[in-house]
């Protein structure tokens, strides 16, 4: 249990975030991925819709994930 708490604390320190800042950042990633998944599903039935939705968001997702303020 102690190791788990140490890893948790270290991860938050590495990201330079509080627990709630980290939670909100993770939720933003989840929401973005859910929206992209829906767009991909729609695109599979209607190929002319959302033709660049995923490719345009890849860079945005990378920035969201590599958000540490080091």
mmCIF file of the N, C-alpha and C atoms, coordinates in Angstrom:
data_MODEL
# 
_entry.id   MODEL 
# 
loop_
_atom_site.group_PDB 
_atom_site.id 
_atom_site.type_symbol 
_atom_site.label_atom_id 
_atom_site.label_alt_id 
_atom_site.label_comp_id 
_atom_site.label_asym_id 
_atom_site.label_entity_id 
_atom_site.label_seq_id 
_atom_site.pdbx_PDB_ins_code 
_atom_site.Cartn_x 
_atom_site.Cartn_y 
_atom_site.Cartn_z 
_atom_site.occupancy 
_atom_site.B_iso_or_equiv 
_atom_site.pdbx_formal_charge 
_atom_site.auth_seq_id 
_atom_site.auth_comp_id 
_atom_site.auth_asym_id 
_atom_site.auth_atom_id 
_atom_site.pdbx_PDB_model_num 
ATOM 1   N N  . UNK A 1 1  ? 0.827   -1.197 0.000   1.00 0.00 ? 1  UNK A N  1 
ATOM 2   C CA . UNK A 1 1  ? 0.000   0.000  0.000   1.00 0.00 ? 1  UNK A CA 1 
ATOM 3   C C  . UNK A 1 1  ? 0.871   1.260  0.000   1.00 0.00 ? 1  UNK A C  1 
ATOM 4   N N  . UNK A 1 2  ? 1.959   1.206  0.750   1.00 0.00 ? 2  UNK A N  1 
ATOM 5   C CA . UNK A 1 2  ? 2.849   2.359  0.824   1.00 0.00 ? 2  UNK A CA 1 
ATOM 6   C C  . UNK A 1 2  ? 3.452   2.669  -0.546  1.00 0.00 ? 2  UNK A C  1 
ATOM 7   N N  . UNK A 1 3  ? 3.845   1.622  -1.269  1.00 0.00 ? 3  UNK A N  1 
ATOM 8   C CA . UNK A 1 3  ? 4.421   1.813  -2.605  1.00 0.00 ? 3  UNK A CA 1 
ATOM 9   C C  . UNK A 1 3  ? 3.407   2.439  -3.556  1.00 0.00 ? 3  UNK A C  1 
ATOM 10  N N  . UNK A 1 4  ? 2.160   2.013  -3.447  1.00 0.00 ? 4  UNK A N  1 
ATOM 11  C CA . UNK A 1 4  ? 1.093   2.564  -4.282  1.00 0.00 ? 4  UNK A CA 1 
ATOM 12  C C  . UNK A 1 4  ? 0.947   4.062  -4.034  1.00 0.00 ? 4  UNK A C  1 
ATOM 13  N N  . UNK A 1 5  ? 0.924   4.462  -2.771  1.00 0.00 ? 5  UNK A N  1 
ATOM 14  C CA . UNK A 1 5  ? 0.789   5.879  -2.439  1.00 0.00 ? 5  UNK A CA 1 
ATOM 15  C C  . UNK A 1 5  ? 2.002   6.684  -2.888  1.00 0.00 ? 5  UNK A C  1 
ATOM 16  N N  . UNK A 1 6  ? 3.179   6.087  -2.777  1.00 0.00 ? 6  UNK A N  1 
ATOM 17  C CA . UNK A 1 6  ? 4.399   6.778  -3.229  1.00 0.00 ? 6  UNK A CA 1 
ATOM 18  C C  . UNK A 1 6  ? 4.362   6.987  -4.741  1.00 0.00 ? 6  UNK A C  1 
ATOM 19  N N  . UNK A 1 7  ? 3.946   5.965  -5.483  1.00 0.00 ? 7  UNK A N  1 
ATOM 20  C CA . UNK A 1 7  ? 3.854   6.083  -6.947  1.00 0.00 ? 7  UNK A CA 1 
ATOM 21  C C  . UNK A 1 7  ? 2.807   7.113  -7.347  1.00 0.00 ? 7  UNK A C  1 
ATOM 22  N N  . UNK A 1 8  ? 1.699   7.133  -6.632  1.00 0.00 ? 8  UNK A N  1 
ATOM 23  C CA . UNK A 1 8  ? 0.627   8.094  -6.889  1.00 0.00 ? 8  UNK A CA 1 
ATOM 24  C C  . UNK A 1 8  ? 1.146   9.508  -6.682  1.00 0.00 ? 8  UNK A C  1 
ATOM 25  N N  . UNK A 1 9  ? 1.785   9.719  -5.557  1.00 0.00 ? 9  UNK A N  1 
ATOM 26  C CA . UNK A 1 9  ? 2.322   11.042 -5.231  1.00 0.00 ? 9  UNK A CA 1 
ATOM 27  C C  . UNK A 1 9  ? 3.396   11.467 -6.241  1.00 0.00 ? 9  UNK A C  1 
ATOM 28  N N  . UNK A 1 10 ? 4.265   10.514 -6.621  1.00 0.00 ? 10 UNK A N  1 
ATOM 29  C CA . UNK A 1 10 ? 5.331   10.822 -7.576  1.00 0.00 ? 10 UNK A CA 1 
ATOM 30  C C  . UNK A 1 10 ? 4.754   11.212 -8.938  1.00 0.00 ? 10 UNK A C  1 
ATOM 31  N N  . UNK A 1 11 ? 3.727   10.495 -9.366  1.00 0.00 ? 11 UNK A N  1 
ATOM 32  C CA . UNK A 1 11 ? 3.120   10.810 -10.666 1.00 0.00 ? 11 UNK A CA 1 
ATOM 33  C C  . UNK A 1 11 ? 2.542   12.223 -10.660 1.00 0.00 ? 11 UNK A C  1 
ATOM 34  N N  . UNK A 1 12 ? 1.847   12.586 -9.594  1.00 0.00 ? 12 UNK A N  1 
ATOM 35  C CA . UNK A 1 12 ? 1.287   13.933 -9.507  1.00 0.00 ? 12 UNK A CA 1 
ATOM 36  C C  . UNK A 1 12 ? 2.397   14.983 -9.469  1.00 0.00 ? 12 UNK A C  1 
ATOM 37  N N  . UNK A 1 13 ? 3.485   14.697 -8.755  1.00 0.00 ? 13 UNK A N  1 
ATOM 38  C CA . UNK A 1 13 ? 4.619   15.625 -8.714  1.00 0.00 ? 13 UNK A CA 1 
ATOM 39  C C  . UNK A 1 13 ? 5.266   15.752 -10.092 1.00 0.00 ? 13 UNK A C  1 
ATOM 40  N N  . UNK A 1 14 ? 5.412   14.625 -10.801 1.00 0.00 ? 14 UNK A N  1 
ATOM 41  C CA . UNK A 1 14 ? 5.993   14.655 -12.148 1.00 0.00 ? 14 UNK A CA 1 
ATOM 42  C C  . UNK A 1 14 ? 5.164   15.516 -13.093 1.00 0.00 ? 14 UNK A C  1 
ATOM 43  N N  . UNK A 1 15 ? 3.857   15.494 -12.906 1.00 0.00 ? 15 UNK A N  1 
ATOM 44  C CA . UNK A 1 15 ? 2.960   16.294 -13.741 1.00 0.00 ? 15 UNK A CA 1 
ATOM 45  C C  . UNK A 1 15 ? 2.811   17.723 -13.215 1.00 0.00 ? 15 UNK A C  1 
ATOM 46  N N  . UNK A 1 16 ? 3.339   17.959 -12.022 1.00 0.00 ? 16 UNK A N  1 
ATOM 47  C CA . UNK A 1 16 ? 3.235   19.266 -11.374 1.00 0.00 ? 16 UNK A CA 1 
ATOM 48  C C  . UNK A 1 16 ? 1.773   19.692 -11.245 1.00 0.00 ? 16 UNK A C  1 
ATOM 49  N N  . UNK A 1 17 ? 0.952   18.740 -10.773 1.00 0.00 ? 17 UNK A N  1 
ATOM 50  C CA . UNK A 1 17 ? -0.479  18.973 -10.645 1.00 0.00 ? 17 UNK A CA 1 
ATOM 51  C C  . UNK A 1 17 ? -0.971  18.482 -9.288  1.00 0.00 ? 17 UNK A C  1 
ATOM 52  N N  . UNK A 1 18 ? -2.055  19.078 -8.848  1.00 0.00 ? 18 UNK A N  1 
ATOM 53  C CA . UNK A 1 18 ? -2.750  18.556 -7.675  1.00 0.00 ? 18 UNK A CA 1 
ATOM 54  C C  . UNK A 1 18 ? -3.599  17.378 -8.132  1.00 0.00 ? 18 UNK A C  1 
ATOM 55  N N  . UNK A 1 19 ? -4.179  16.703 -7.154  1.00 0.00 ? 19 UNK A N  1 
ATOM 56  C CA . UNK A 1 19 ? -5.045  15.566 -7.462  1.00 0.00 ? 19 UNK A CA 1 
ATOM 57  C C  . UNK A 1 19 ? -6.203  15.995 -8.371  1.00 0.00 ? 19 UNK A C  1 
ATOM 58  N N  . UNK A 1 20 ? -6.847  17.107 -8.021  1.00 0.00 ? 20 UNK A N  1 
ATOM 59  C CA . UNK A 1 20 ? -8.016  17.542 -8.796  1.00 0.00 ? 20 UNK A CA 1 
ATOM 60  C C  . UNK A 1 20 ? -7.624  18.124 -10.157 1.00 0.00 ? 20 UNK A C  1 
ATOM 61  N N  . UNK A 1 21 ? -6.502  18.790 -10.256 1.00 0.00 ? 21 UNK A N  1 
ATOM 62  C CA . UNK A 1 21 ? -6.025  19.258 -11.564 1.00 0.00 ? 21 UNK A CA 1 
ATOM 63  C C  . UNK A 1 21 ? -5.775  18.061 -12.479 1.00 0.00 ? 21 UNK A C  1 
ATOM 64  N N  . UNK A 1 22 ? -5.177  17.022 -11.910 1.00 0.00 ? 22 UNK A N  1 
ATOM 65  C CA . UNK A 1 22 ? -4.883  15.820 -12.689 1.00 0.00 ? 22 UNK A CA 1 
ATOM 66  C C  . UNK A 1 22 ? -6.176  15.122 -13.118 1.00 0.00 ? 22 UNK A C  1 
ATOM 67  N N  . UNK A 1 23 ? -7.140  15.070 -12.206 1.00 0.00 ? 23 UNK A N  1 
ATOM 68  C CA . UNK A 1 23 ? -8.420  14.445 -12.519 1.00 0.00 ? 23 UNK A CA 1 
ATOM 69  C C  . UNK A 1 23 ? -9.118  15.179 -13.665 1.00 0.00 ? 23 UNK A C  1 
ATOM 70  N N  . UNK A 1 24 ? -9.148  16.482 -13.615 1.00 0.00 ? 24 UNK A N  1 
ATOM 71  C CA . UNK A 1 24 ? -9.798  17.272 -14.667 1.00 0.00 ? 24 UNK A CA 1 
ATOM 72  C C  . UNK A 1 24 ? -9.082  17.091 -16.003 1.00 0.00 ? 24 UNK A C  1 
ATOM 73  N N  . UNK A 1 25 ? -7.755  17.076 -15.978 1.00 0.00 ? 25 UNK A N  1 
ATOM 74  C CA . UNK A 1 25 ? -6.992  16.864 -17.213 1.00 0.00 ? 25 UNK A CA 1 
ATOM 75  C C  . UNK A 1 25 ? -7.307  15.489 -17.806 1.00 0.00 ? 25 UNK A C  1 
ATOM 76  N N  . UNK A 1 26 ? -7.405  14.481 -16.955 1.00 0.00 ? 26 UNK A N  1 
ATOM 77  C CA . UNK A 1 26 ? -7.725  13.133 -17.435 1.00 0.00 ? 26 UNK A CA 1 
ATOM 78  C C  . UNK A 1 26 ? -9.139  13.096 -18.018 1.00 0.00 ? 26 UNK A C  1 
ATOM 79  N N  . UNK A 1 27 ? -10.069 13.773 -17.359 1.00 0.00 ? 27 UNK A N  1 
ATOM 80  C CA . UNK A 1 27 ? -11.442 13.821 -17.882 1.00 0.00 ? 27 UNK A CA 1 
ATOM 81  C C  . UNK A 1 27 ? -11.501 14.489 -19.245 1.00 0.00 ? 27 UNK A C  1 
ATOM 82  N N  . UNK A 1 28 ? -10.674 15.514 -19.447 1.00 0.00 ? 28 UNK A N  1 
ATOM 83  C CA . UNK A 1 28 ? -10.645 16.183 -20.764 1.00 0.00 ? 28 UNK A CA 1 
ATOM 84  C C  . UNK A 1 28 ? -10.193 15.207 -21.850 1.00 0.00 ? 28 UNK A C  1 
ATOM 85  N N  . UNK A 1 29 ? -9.198  14.388 -21.533 1.00 0.00 ? 29 UNK A N  1 
ATOM 86  C CA . UNK A 1 29 ? -8.725  13.389 -22.497 1.00 0.00 ? 29 UNK A CA 1 
ATOM 87  C C  . UNK A 1 29 ? -9.829  12.375 -22.773 1.00 0.00 ? 29 UNK A C  1 
ATOM 88  N N  . UNK A 1 30 ? -10.482 11.902 -21.720 1.00 0.00 ? 30 UNK A N  1 
ATOM 89  C CA . UNK A 1 30 ? -11.569 10.931 -21.878 1.00 0.00 ? 30 UNK A CA 1 
ATOM 90  C C  . UNK A 1 30 ? -12.670 11.509 -22.764 1.00 0.00 ? 30 UNK A C  1 
ATOM 91  N N  . UNK A 1 31 ? -13.089 12.733 -22.481 1.00 0.00 ? 31 UNK A N  1 
ATOM 92  C CA . UNK A 1 31 ? -14.161 13.370 -23.255 1.00 0.00 ? 31 UNK A CA 1 
ATOM 93  C C  . UNK A 1 31 ? -13.755 13.499 -24.737 1.00 0.00 ? 31 UNK A C  1 
ATOM 94  N N  . UNK A 1 32 ? -12.531 13.938 -24.974 1.00 0.00 ? 32 UNK A N  1 
ATOM 95  C CA . UNK A 1 32 ? -12.045 14.097 -26.351 1.00 0.00 ? 32 UNK A CA 1 
ATOM 96  C C  . UNK A 1 32 ? -12.059 12.757 -27.078 1.00 0.00 ? 32 UNK A C  1 
ATOM 97  N N  . UNK A 1 33 ? -11.599 11.705 -26.411 1.00 0.00 ? 33 UNK A N  1 
ATOM 98  C CA . UNK A 1 33 ? -11.571 10.382 -27.042 1.00 0.00 ? 33 UNK A CA 1 
ATOM 99  C C  . UNK A 1 33 ? -12.991 9.863  -27.307 1.00 0.00 ? 33 UNK A C  1 
ATOM 100 N N  . UNK A 1 34 ? -13.911 10.132 -26.405 1.00 0.00 ? 34 UNK A N  1 
ATOM 101 C CA . UNK A 1 34 ? -15.292 9.699  -26.625 1.00 0.00 ? 34 UNK A CA 1 
ATOM 102 C C  . UNK A 1 34 ? -15.905 10.414 -27.829 1.00 0.00 ? 34 UNK A C  1 
ATOM 103 N N  . UNK A 1 35 ? -15.671 11.713 -27.946 1.00 0.00 ? 35 UNK A N  1 
ATOM 104 C CA . UNK A 1 35 ? -16.187 12.473 -29.084 1.00 0.00 ? 35 UNK A CA 1 
ATOM 105 C C  . UNK A 1 35 ? -15.559 11.961 -30.378 1.00 0.00 ? 35 UNK A C  1 
ATOM 106 N N  . UNK A 1 36 ? -14.256 11.712 -30.357 1.00 0.00 ? 36 UNK A N  1 
ATOM 107 C CA . UNK A 1 36 ? -13.586 11.197 -31.561 1.00 0.00 ? 36 UNK A CA 1 
ATOM 108 C C  . UNK A 1 36 ? -14.106 9.812  -31.937 1.00 0.00 ? 36 UNK A C  1 
ATOM 109 N N  . UNK A 1 37 ? -14.368 8.994  -30.932 1.00 0.00 ? 37 UNK A N  1 
ATOM 110 C CA . UNK A 1 37 ? -14.920 7.662  -31.205 1.00 0.00 ? 37 UNK A CA 1 
ATOM 111 C C  . UNK A 1 37 ? -16.265 7.754  -31.889 1.00 0.00 ? 37 UNK A C  1 
ATOM 112 N N  . UNK A 1 38 ? -17.105 8.657  -31.417 1.00 0.00 ? 38 UNK A N  1 
ATOM 113 C CA . UNK A 1 38 ? -18.414 8.859  -32.039 1.00 0.00 ? 38 UNK A CA 1 
ATOM 114 C C  . UNK A 1 38 ? -18.259 9.363  -33.477 1.00 0.00 ? 38 UNK A C  1 
ATOM 115 N N  . UNK A 1 39 ? -17.341 10.290 -33.682 1.00 0.00 ? 39 UNK A N  1 
ATOM 116 C CA . UNK A 1 39 ? -17.112 10.799 -35.040 1.00 0.00 ? 39 UNK A CA 1 
ATOM 117 C C  . UNK A 1 39 ? -16.606 9.692  -35.963 1.00 0.00 ? 39 UNK A C  1 
ATOM 118 N N  . UNK A 1 40 ? -15.742 8.821  -35.444 1.00 0.00 ? 40 UNK A N  1 
ATOM 119 C CA . UNK A 1 40 ? -15.249 7.701  -36.252 1.00 0.00 ? 40 UNK A CA 1 
ATOM 120 C C  . UNK A 1 40 ? -16.373 6.735  -36.608 1.00 0.00 ? 40 UNK A C  1 
ATOM 121 N N  . UNK A 1 41 ? -17.254 6.488  -35.654 1.00 0.00 ? 41 UNK A N  1 
ATOM 122 C CA . UNK A 1 41 ? -18.394 5.610  -35.918 1.00 0.00 ? 41 UNK A CA 1 
ATOM 123 C C  . UNK A 1 41 ? -19.278 6.201  -37.012 1.00 0.00 ? 41 UNK A C  1 
ATOM 124 N N  . UNK A 1 42 ? -19.585 7.474  -36.912 1.00 0.00 ? 42 UNK A N  1 
ATOM 125 C CA . UNK A 1 42 ? -20.392 8.145  -37.938 1.00 0.00 ? 42 UNK A CA 1 
ATOM 126 C C  . UNK A 1 42 ? -19.669 8.114  -39.275 1.00 0.00 ? 42 UNK A C  1 
ATOM 127 N N  . UNK A 1 43 ? -18.357 8.365  -39.245 1.00 0.00 ? 43 UNK A N  1 
ATOM 128 C CA . UNK A 1 43 ? -17.552 8.352  -40.473 1.00 0.00 ? 43 UNK A CA 1 
ATOM 129 C C  . UNK A 1 43 ? -17.586 6.979  -41.150 1.00 0.00 ? 43 UNK A C  1 
ATOM 130 N N  . UNK A 1 44 ? -17.654 5.915  -40.348 1.00 0.00 ? 44 UNK A N  1 
ATOM 131 C CA . UNK A 1 44 ? -17.669 4.574  -40.943 1.00 0.00 ? 44 UNK A CA 1 
ATOM 132 C C  . UNK A 1 44 ? -18.926 4.344  -41.789 1.00 0.00 ? 44 UNK A C  1 
ATOM 133 N N  . UNK A 1 45 ? -20.028 4.970  -41.418 1.00 0.00 ? 45 UNK A N  1 
ATOM 134 C CA . UNK A 1 45 ? -21.262 4.840  -42.189 1.00 0.00 ? 45 UNK A CA 1 
ATOM 135 C C  . UNK A 1 45 ? -21.377 5.896  -43.286 1.00 0.00 ? 45 UNK A C  1 
ATOM 136 N N  . UNK A 1 46 ? -20.833 7.073  -43.011 1.00 0.00 ? 46 UNK A N  1 
ATOM 137 C CA . UNK A 1 46 ? -20.904 8.193  -43.958 1.00 0.00 ? 46 UNK A CA 1 
ATOM 138 C C  . UNK A 1 46 ? -19.492 8.738  -44.170 1.00 0.00 ? 46 UNK A C  1 
ATOM 139 N N  . UNK A 1 47 ? -18.727 8.124  -45.064 1.00 0.00 ? 47 UNK A N  1 
ATOM 140 C CA . UNK A 1 47 ? -17.314 8.466  -45.230 1.00 0.00 ? 47 UNK A CA 1 
ATOM 141 C C  . UNK A 1 47 ? -17.034 9.925  -45.580 1.00 0.00 ? 47 UNK A C  1 
ATOM 142 N N  . UNK A 1 48 ? -18.019 10.637 -46.045 1.00 0.00 ? 48 UNK A N  1 
ATOM 143 C CA . UNK A 1 48 ? -17.821 12.036 -46.406 1.00 0.00 ? 48 UNK A CA 1 
ATOM 144 C C  . UNK A 1 48 ? -17.902 12.964 -45.190 1.00 0.00 ? 48 UNK A C  1 
ATOM 145 N N  . UNK A 1 49 ? -18.308 12.438 -44.039 1.00 0.00 ? 49 UNK A N  1 
ATOM 146 C CA . UNK A 1 49 ? -18.377 13.234 -42.810 1.00 0.00 ? 49 UNK A CA 1 
ATOM 147 C C  . UNK A 1 49 ? -17.134 12.997 -41.943 1.00 0.00 ? 49 UNK A C  1 
ATOM 148 N N  . UNK A 1 50 ? -16.688 14.029 -41.281 1.00 0.00 ? 50 UNK A N  1 
ATOM 149 C CA . UNK A 1 50 ? -15.563 13.957 -40.340 1.00 0.00 ? 50 UNK A CA 1 
ATOM 150 C C  . UNK A 1 50 ? -14.314 13.327 -40.960 1.00 0.00 ? 50 UNK A C  1 
ATOM 151 N N  . UNK A 1 51 ? -14.010 13.705 -42.176 1.00 0.00 ? 51 UNK A N  1 
ATOM 152 C CA . UNK A 1 51 ? -12.892 13.073 -42.898 1.00 0.00 ? 51 UNK A CA 1 
ATOM 153 C C  . UNK A 1 51 ? -11.535 13.354 -42.255 1.00 0.00 ? 51 UNK A C  1 
ATOM 154 N N  . UNK A 1 52 ? -11.401 14.460 -41.540 1.00 0.00 ? 52 UNK A N  1 
ATOM 155 C CA . UNK A 1 52 ? -10.106 14.776 -40.920 1.00 0.00 ? 52 UNK A CA 1 
ATOM 156 C C  . UNK A 1 52 ? -10.211 14.928 -39.399 1.00 0.00 ? 52 UNK A C  1 
ATOM 157 N N  . UNK A 1 53 ? -11.312 14.510 -38.818 1.00 0.00 ? 53 UNK A N  1 
ATOM 158 C CA . UNK A 1 53 ? -11.553 14.731 -37.383 1.00 0.00 ? 53 UNK A CA 1 
ATOM 159 C C  . UNK A 1 53 ? -10.455 14.125 -36.509 1.00 0.00 ? 53 UNK A C  1 
ATOM 160 N N  . UNK A 1 54 ? -10.074 12.891 -36.782 1.00 0.00 ? 54 UNK A N  1 
ATOM 161 C CA . UNK A 1 54 ? -9.077  12.228 -35.944 1.00 0.00 ? 54 UNK A CA 1 
ATOM 162 C C  . UNK A 1 54 ? -7.692  12.808 -36.191 1.00 0.00 ? 54 UNK A C  1 
ATOM 163 N N  . UNK A 1 55 ? -7.328  12.949 -37.441 1.00 0.00 ? 55 UNK A N  1 
ATOM 164 C CA . UNK A 1 55 ? -5.986  13.448 -37.746 1.00 0.00 ? 55 UNK A CA 1 
ATOM 165 C C  . UNK A 1 55 ? -5.770  14.855 -37.199 1.00 0.00 ? 55 UNK A C  1 
ATOM 166 N N  . UNK A 1 56 ? -6.806  15.674 -37.183 1.00 0.00 ? 56 UNK A N  1 
ATOM 167 C CA . UNK A 1 56 ? -6.676  17.028 -36.649 1.00 0.00 ? 56 UNK A CA 1 
ATOM 168 C C  . UNK A 1 56 ? -6.544  17.041 -35.128 1.00 0.00 ? 56 UNK A C  1 
ATOM 169 N N  . UNK A 1 57 ? -7.057  16.029 -34.460 1.00 0.00 ? 57 UNK A N  1 
ATOM 170 C CA . UNK A 1 57 ? -7.024  16.002 -32.996 1.00 0.00 ? 57 UNK A CA 1 
ATOM 171 C C  . UNK A 1 57 ? -5.795  15.293 -32.430 1.00 0.00 ? 57 UNK A C  1 
ATOM 172 N N  . UNK A 1 58 ? -5.034  14.595 -33.258 1.00 0.00 ? 58 UNK A N  1 
ATOM 173 C CA . UNK A 1 58 ? -3.875  13.856 -32.753 1.00 0.00 ? 58 UNK A CA 1 
ATOM 174 C C  . UNK A 1 58 ? -2.891  14.792 -32.058 1.00 0.00 ? 58 UNK A C  1 
ATOM 175 N N  . UNK A 1 59 ? -2.567  15.902 -32.682 1.00 0.00 ? 59 UNK A N  1 
ATOM 176 C CA . UNK A 1 59 ? -1.633  16.856 -32.083 1.00 0.00 ? 59 UNK A CA 1 
ATOM 177 C C  . UNK A 1 59 ? -2.219  17.441 -30.799 1.00 0.00 ? 59 UNK A C  1 
ATOM 178 N N  . UNK A 1 60 ? -3.492  17.733 -30.815 1.00 0.00 ? 60 UNK A N  1 
ATOM 179 C CA . UNK A 1 60 ? -4.161  18.266 -29.626 1.00 0.00 ? 60 UNK A CA 1 
ATOM 180 C C  . UNK A 1 60 ? -4.101  17.260 -28.478 1.00 0.00 ? 60 UNK A C  1 
ATOM 181 N N  . UNK A 1 61 ? -4.370  15.998 -28.763 1.00 0.00 ? 61 UNK A N  1 
ATOM 182 C CA . UNK A 1 61 ? -4.304  14.960 -27.731 1.00 0.00 ? 61 UNK A CA 1 
ATOM 183 C C  . UNK A 1 61 ? -2.892  14.814 -27.189 1.00 0.00 ? 61 UNK A C  1 
ATOM 184 N N  . UNK A 1 62 ? -1.907  14.891 -28.059 1.00 0.00 ? 62 UNK A N  1 
ATOM 185 C CA . UNK A 1 62 ? -0.511  14.789 -27.620 1.00 0.00 ? 62 UNK A CA 1 
ATOM 186 C C  . UNK A 1 62 ? -0.175  15.916 -26.645 1.00 0.00 ? 62 UNK A C  1 
ATOM 187 N N  . UNK A 1 63 ? -0.618  17.122 -26.940 1.00 0.00 ? 63 UNK A N  1 
ATOM 188 C CA . UNK A 1 63 ? -0.379  18.250 -26.037 1.00 0.00 ? 63 UNK A CA 1 
ATOM 189 C C  . UNK A 1 63 ? -1.106  18.051 -24.712 1.00 0.00 ? 63 UNK A C  1 
ATOM 190 N N  . UNK A 1 64 ? -2.316  17.494 -24.770 1.00 0.00 ? 64 UNK A N  1 
ATOM 191 C CA . UNK A 1 64 ? -3.068  17.255 -23.549 1.00 0.00 ? 64 UNK A CA 1 
ATOM 192 C C  . UNK A 1 64 ? -2.358  16.233 -22.664 1.00 0.00 ? 64 UNK A C  1 
ATOM 193 N N  . UNK A 1 65 ? -1.783  15.226 -23.279 1.00 0.00 ? 65 UNK A N  1 
ATOM 194 C CA . UNK A 1 65 ? -1.133  14.167 -22.515 1.00 0.00 ? 65 UNK A CA 1 
ATOM 195 C C  . UNK A 1 65 ? 0.231   14.610 -22.000 1.00 0.00 ? 65 UNK A C  1 
ATOM 196 N N  . UNK A 1 66 ? 0.952   15.371 -22.800 1.00 0.00 ? 66 UNK A N  1 
ATOM 197 C CA . UNK A 1 66 ? 2.280   15.841 -22.398 1.00 0.00 ? 66 UNK A CA 1 
ATOM 198 C C  . UNK A 1 66 ? 2.166   17.239 -21.802 1.00 0.00 ? 66 UNK A C  1 
ATOM 199 N N  . UNK A 1 67 ? 1.324   17.370 -20.805 1.00 0.00 ? 67 UNK A N  1 
ATOM 200 C CA . UNK A 1 67 ? 1.015   18.669 -20.250 1.00 0.00 ? 67 UNK A CA 1 
ATOM 201 C C  . UNK A 1 67 ? 1.893   19.052 -19.084 1.00 0.00 ? 67 UNK A C  1 
ATOM 202 N N  . UNK A 1 68 ? 2.853   18.201 -18.714 1.00 0.00 ? 68 UNK A N  1 
ATOM 203 C CA . UNK A 1 68 ? 3.643   18.519 -17.516 1.00 0.00 ? 68 UNK A CA 1 
ATOM 204 C C  . UNK A 1 68 ? 4.323   19.879 -17.676 1.00 0.00 ? 68 UNK A C  1 
ATOM 205 N N  . UNK A 1 69 ? 4.421   20.585 -16.592 1.00 0.00 ? 69 UNK A N  1 
ATOM 206 C CA . UNK A 1 69 ? 4.934   21.957 -16.611 1.00 0.00 ? 69 UNK A CA 1 
ATOM 207 C C  . UNK A 1 69 ? 6.383   21.992 -16.147 1.00 0.00 ? 69 UNK A C  1 
ATOM 208 N N  . UNK A 1 70 ? 7.142   20.988 -16.531 1.00 0.00 ? 70 UNK A N  1 
ATOM 209 C CA . UNK A 1 70 ? 8.531   20.892 -16.076 1.00 0.00 ? 70 UNK A CA 1 
ATOM 210 C C  . UNK A 1 70 ? 9.412   21.875 -16.804 1.00 0.00 ? 70 UNK A C  1 
# 
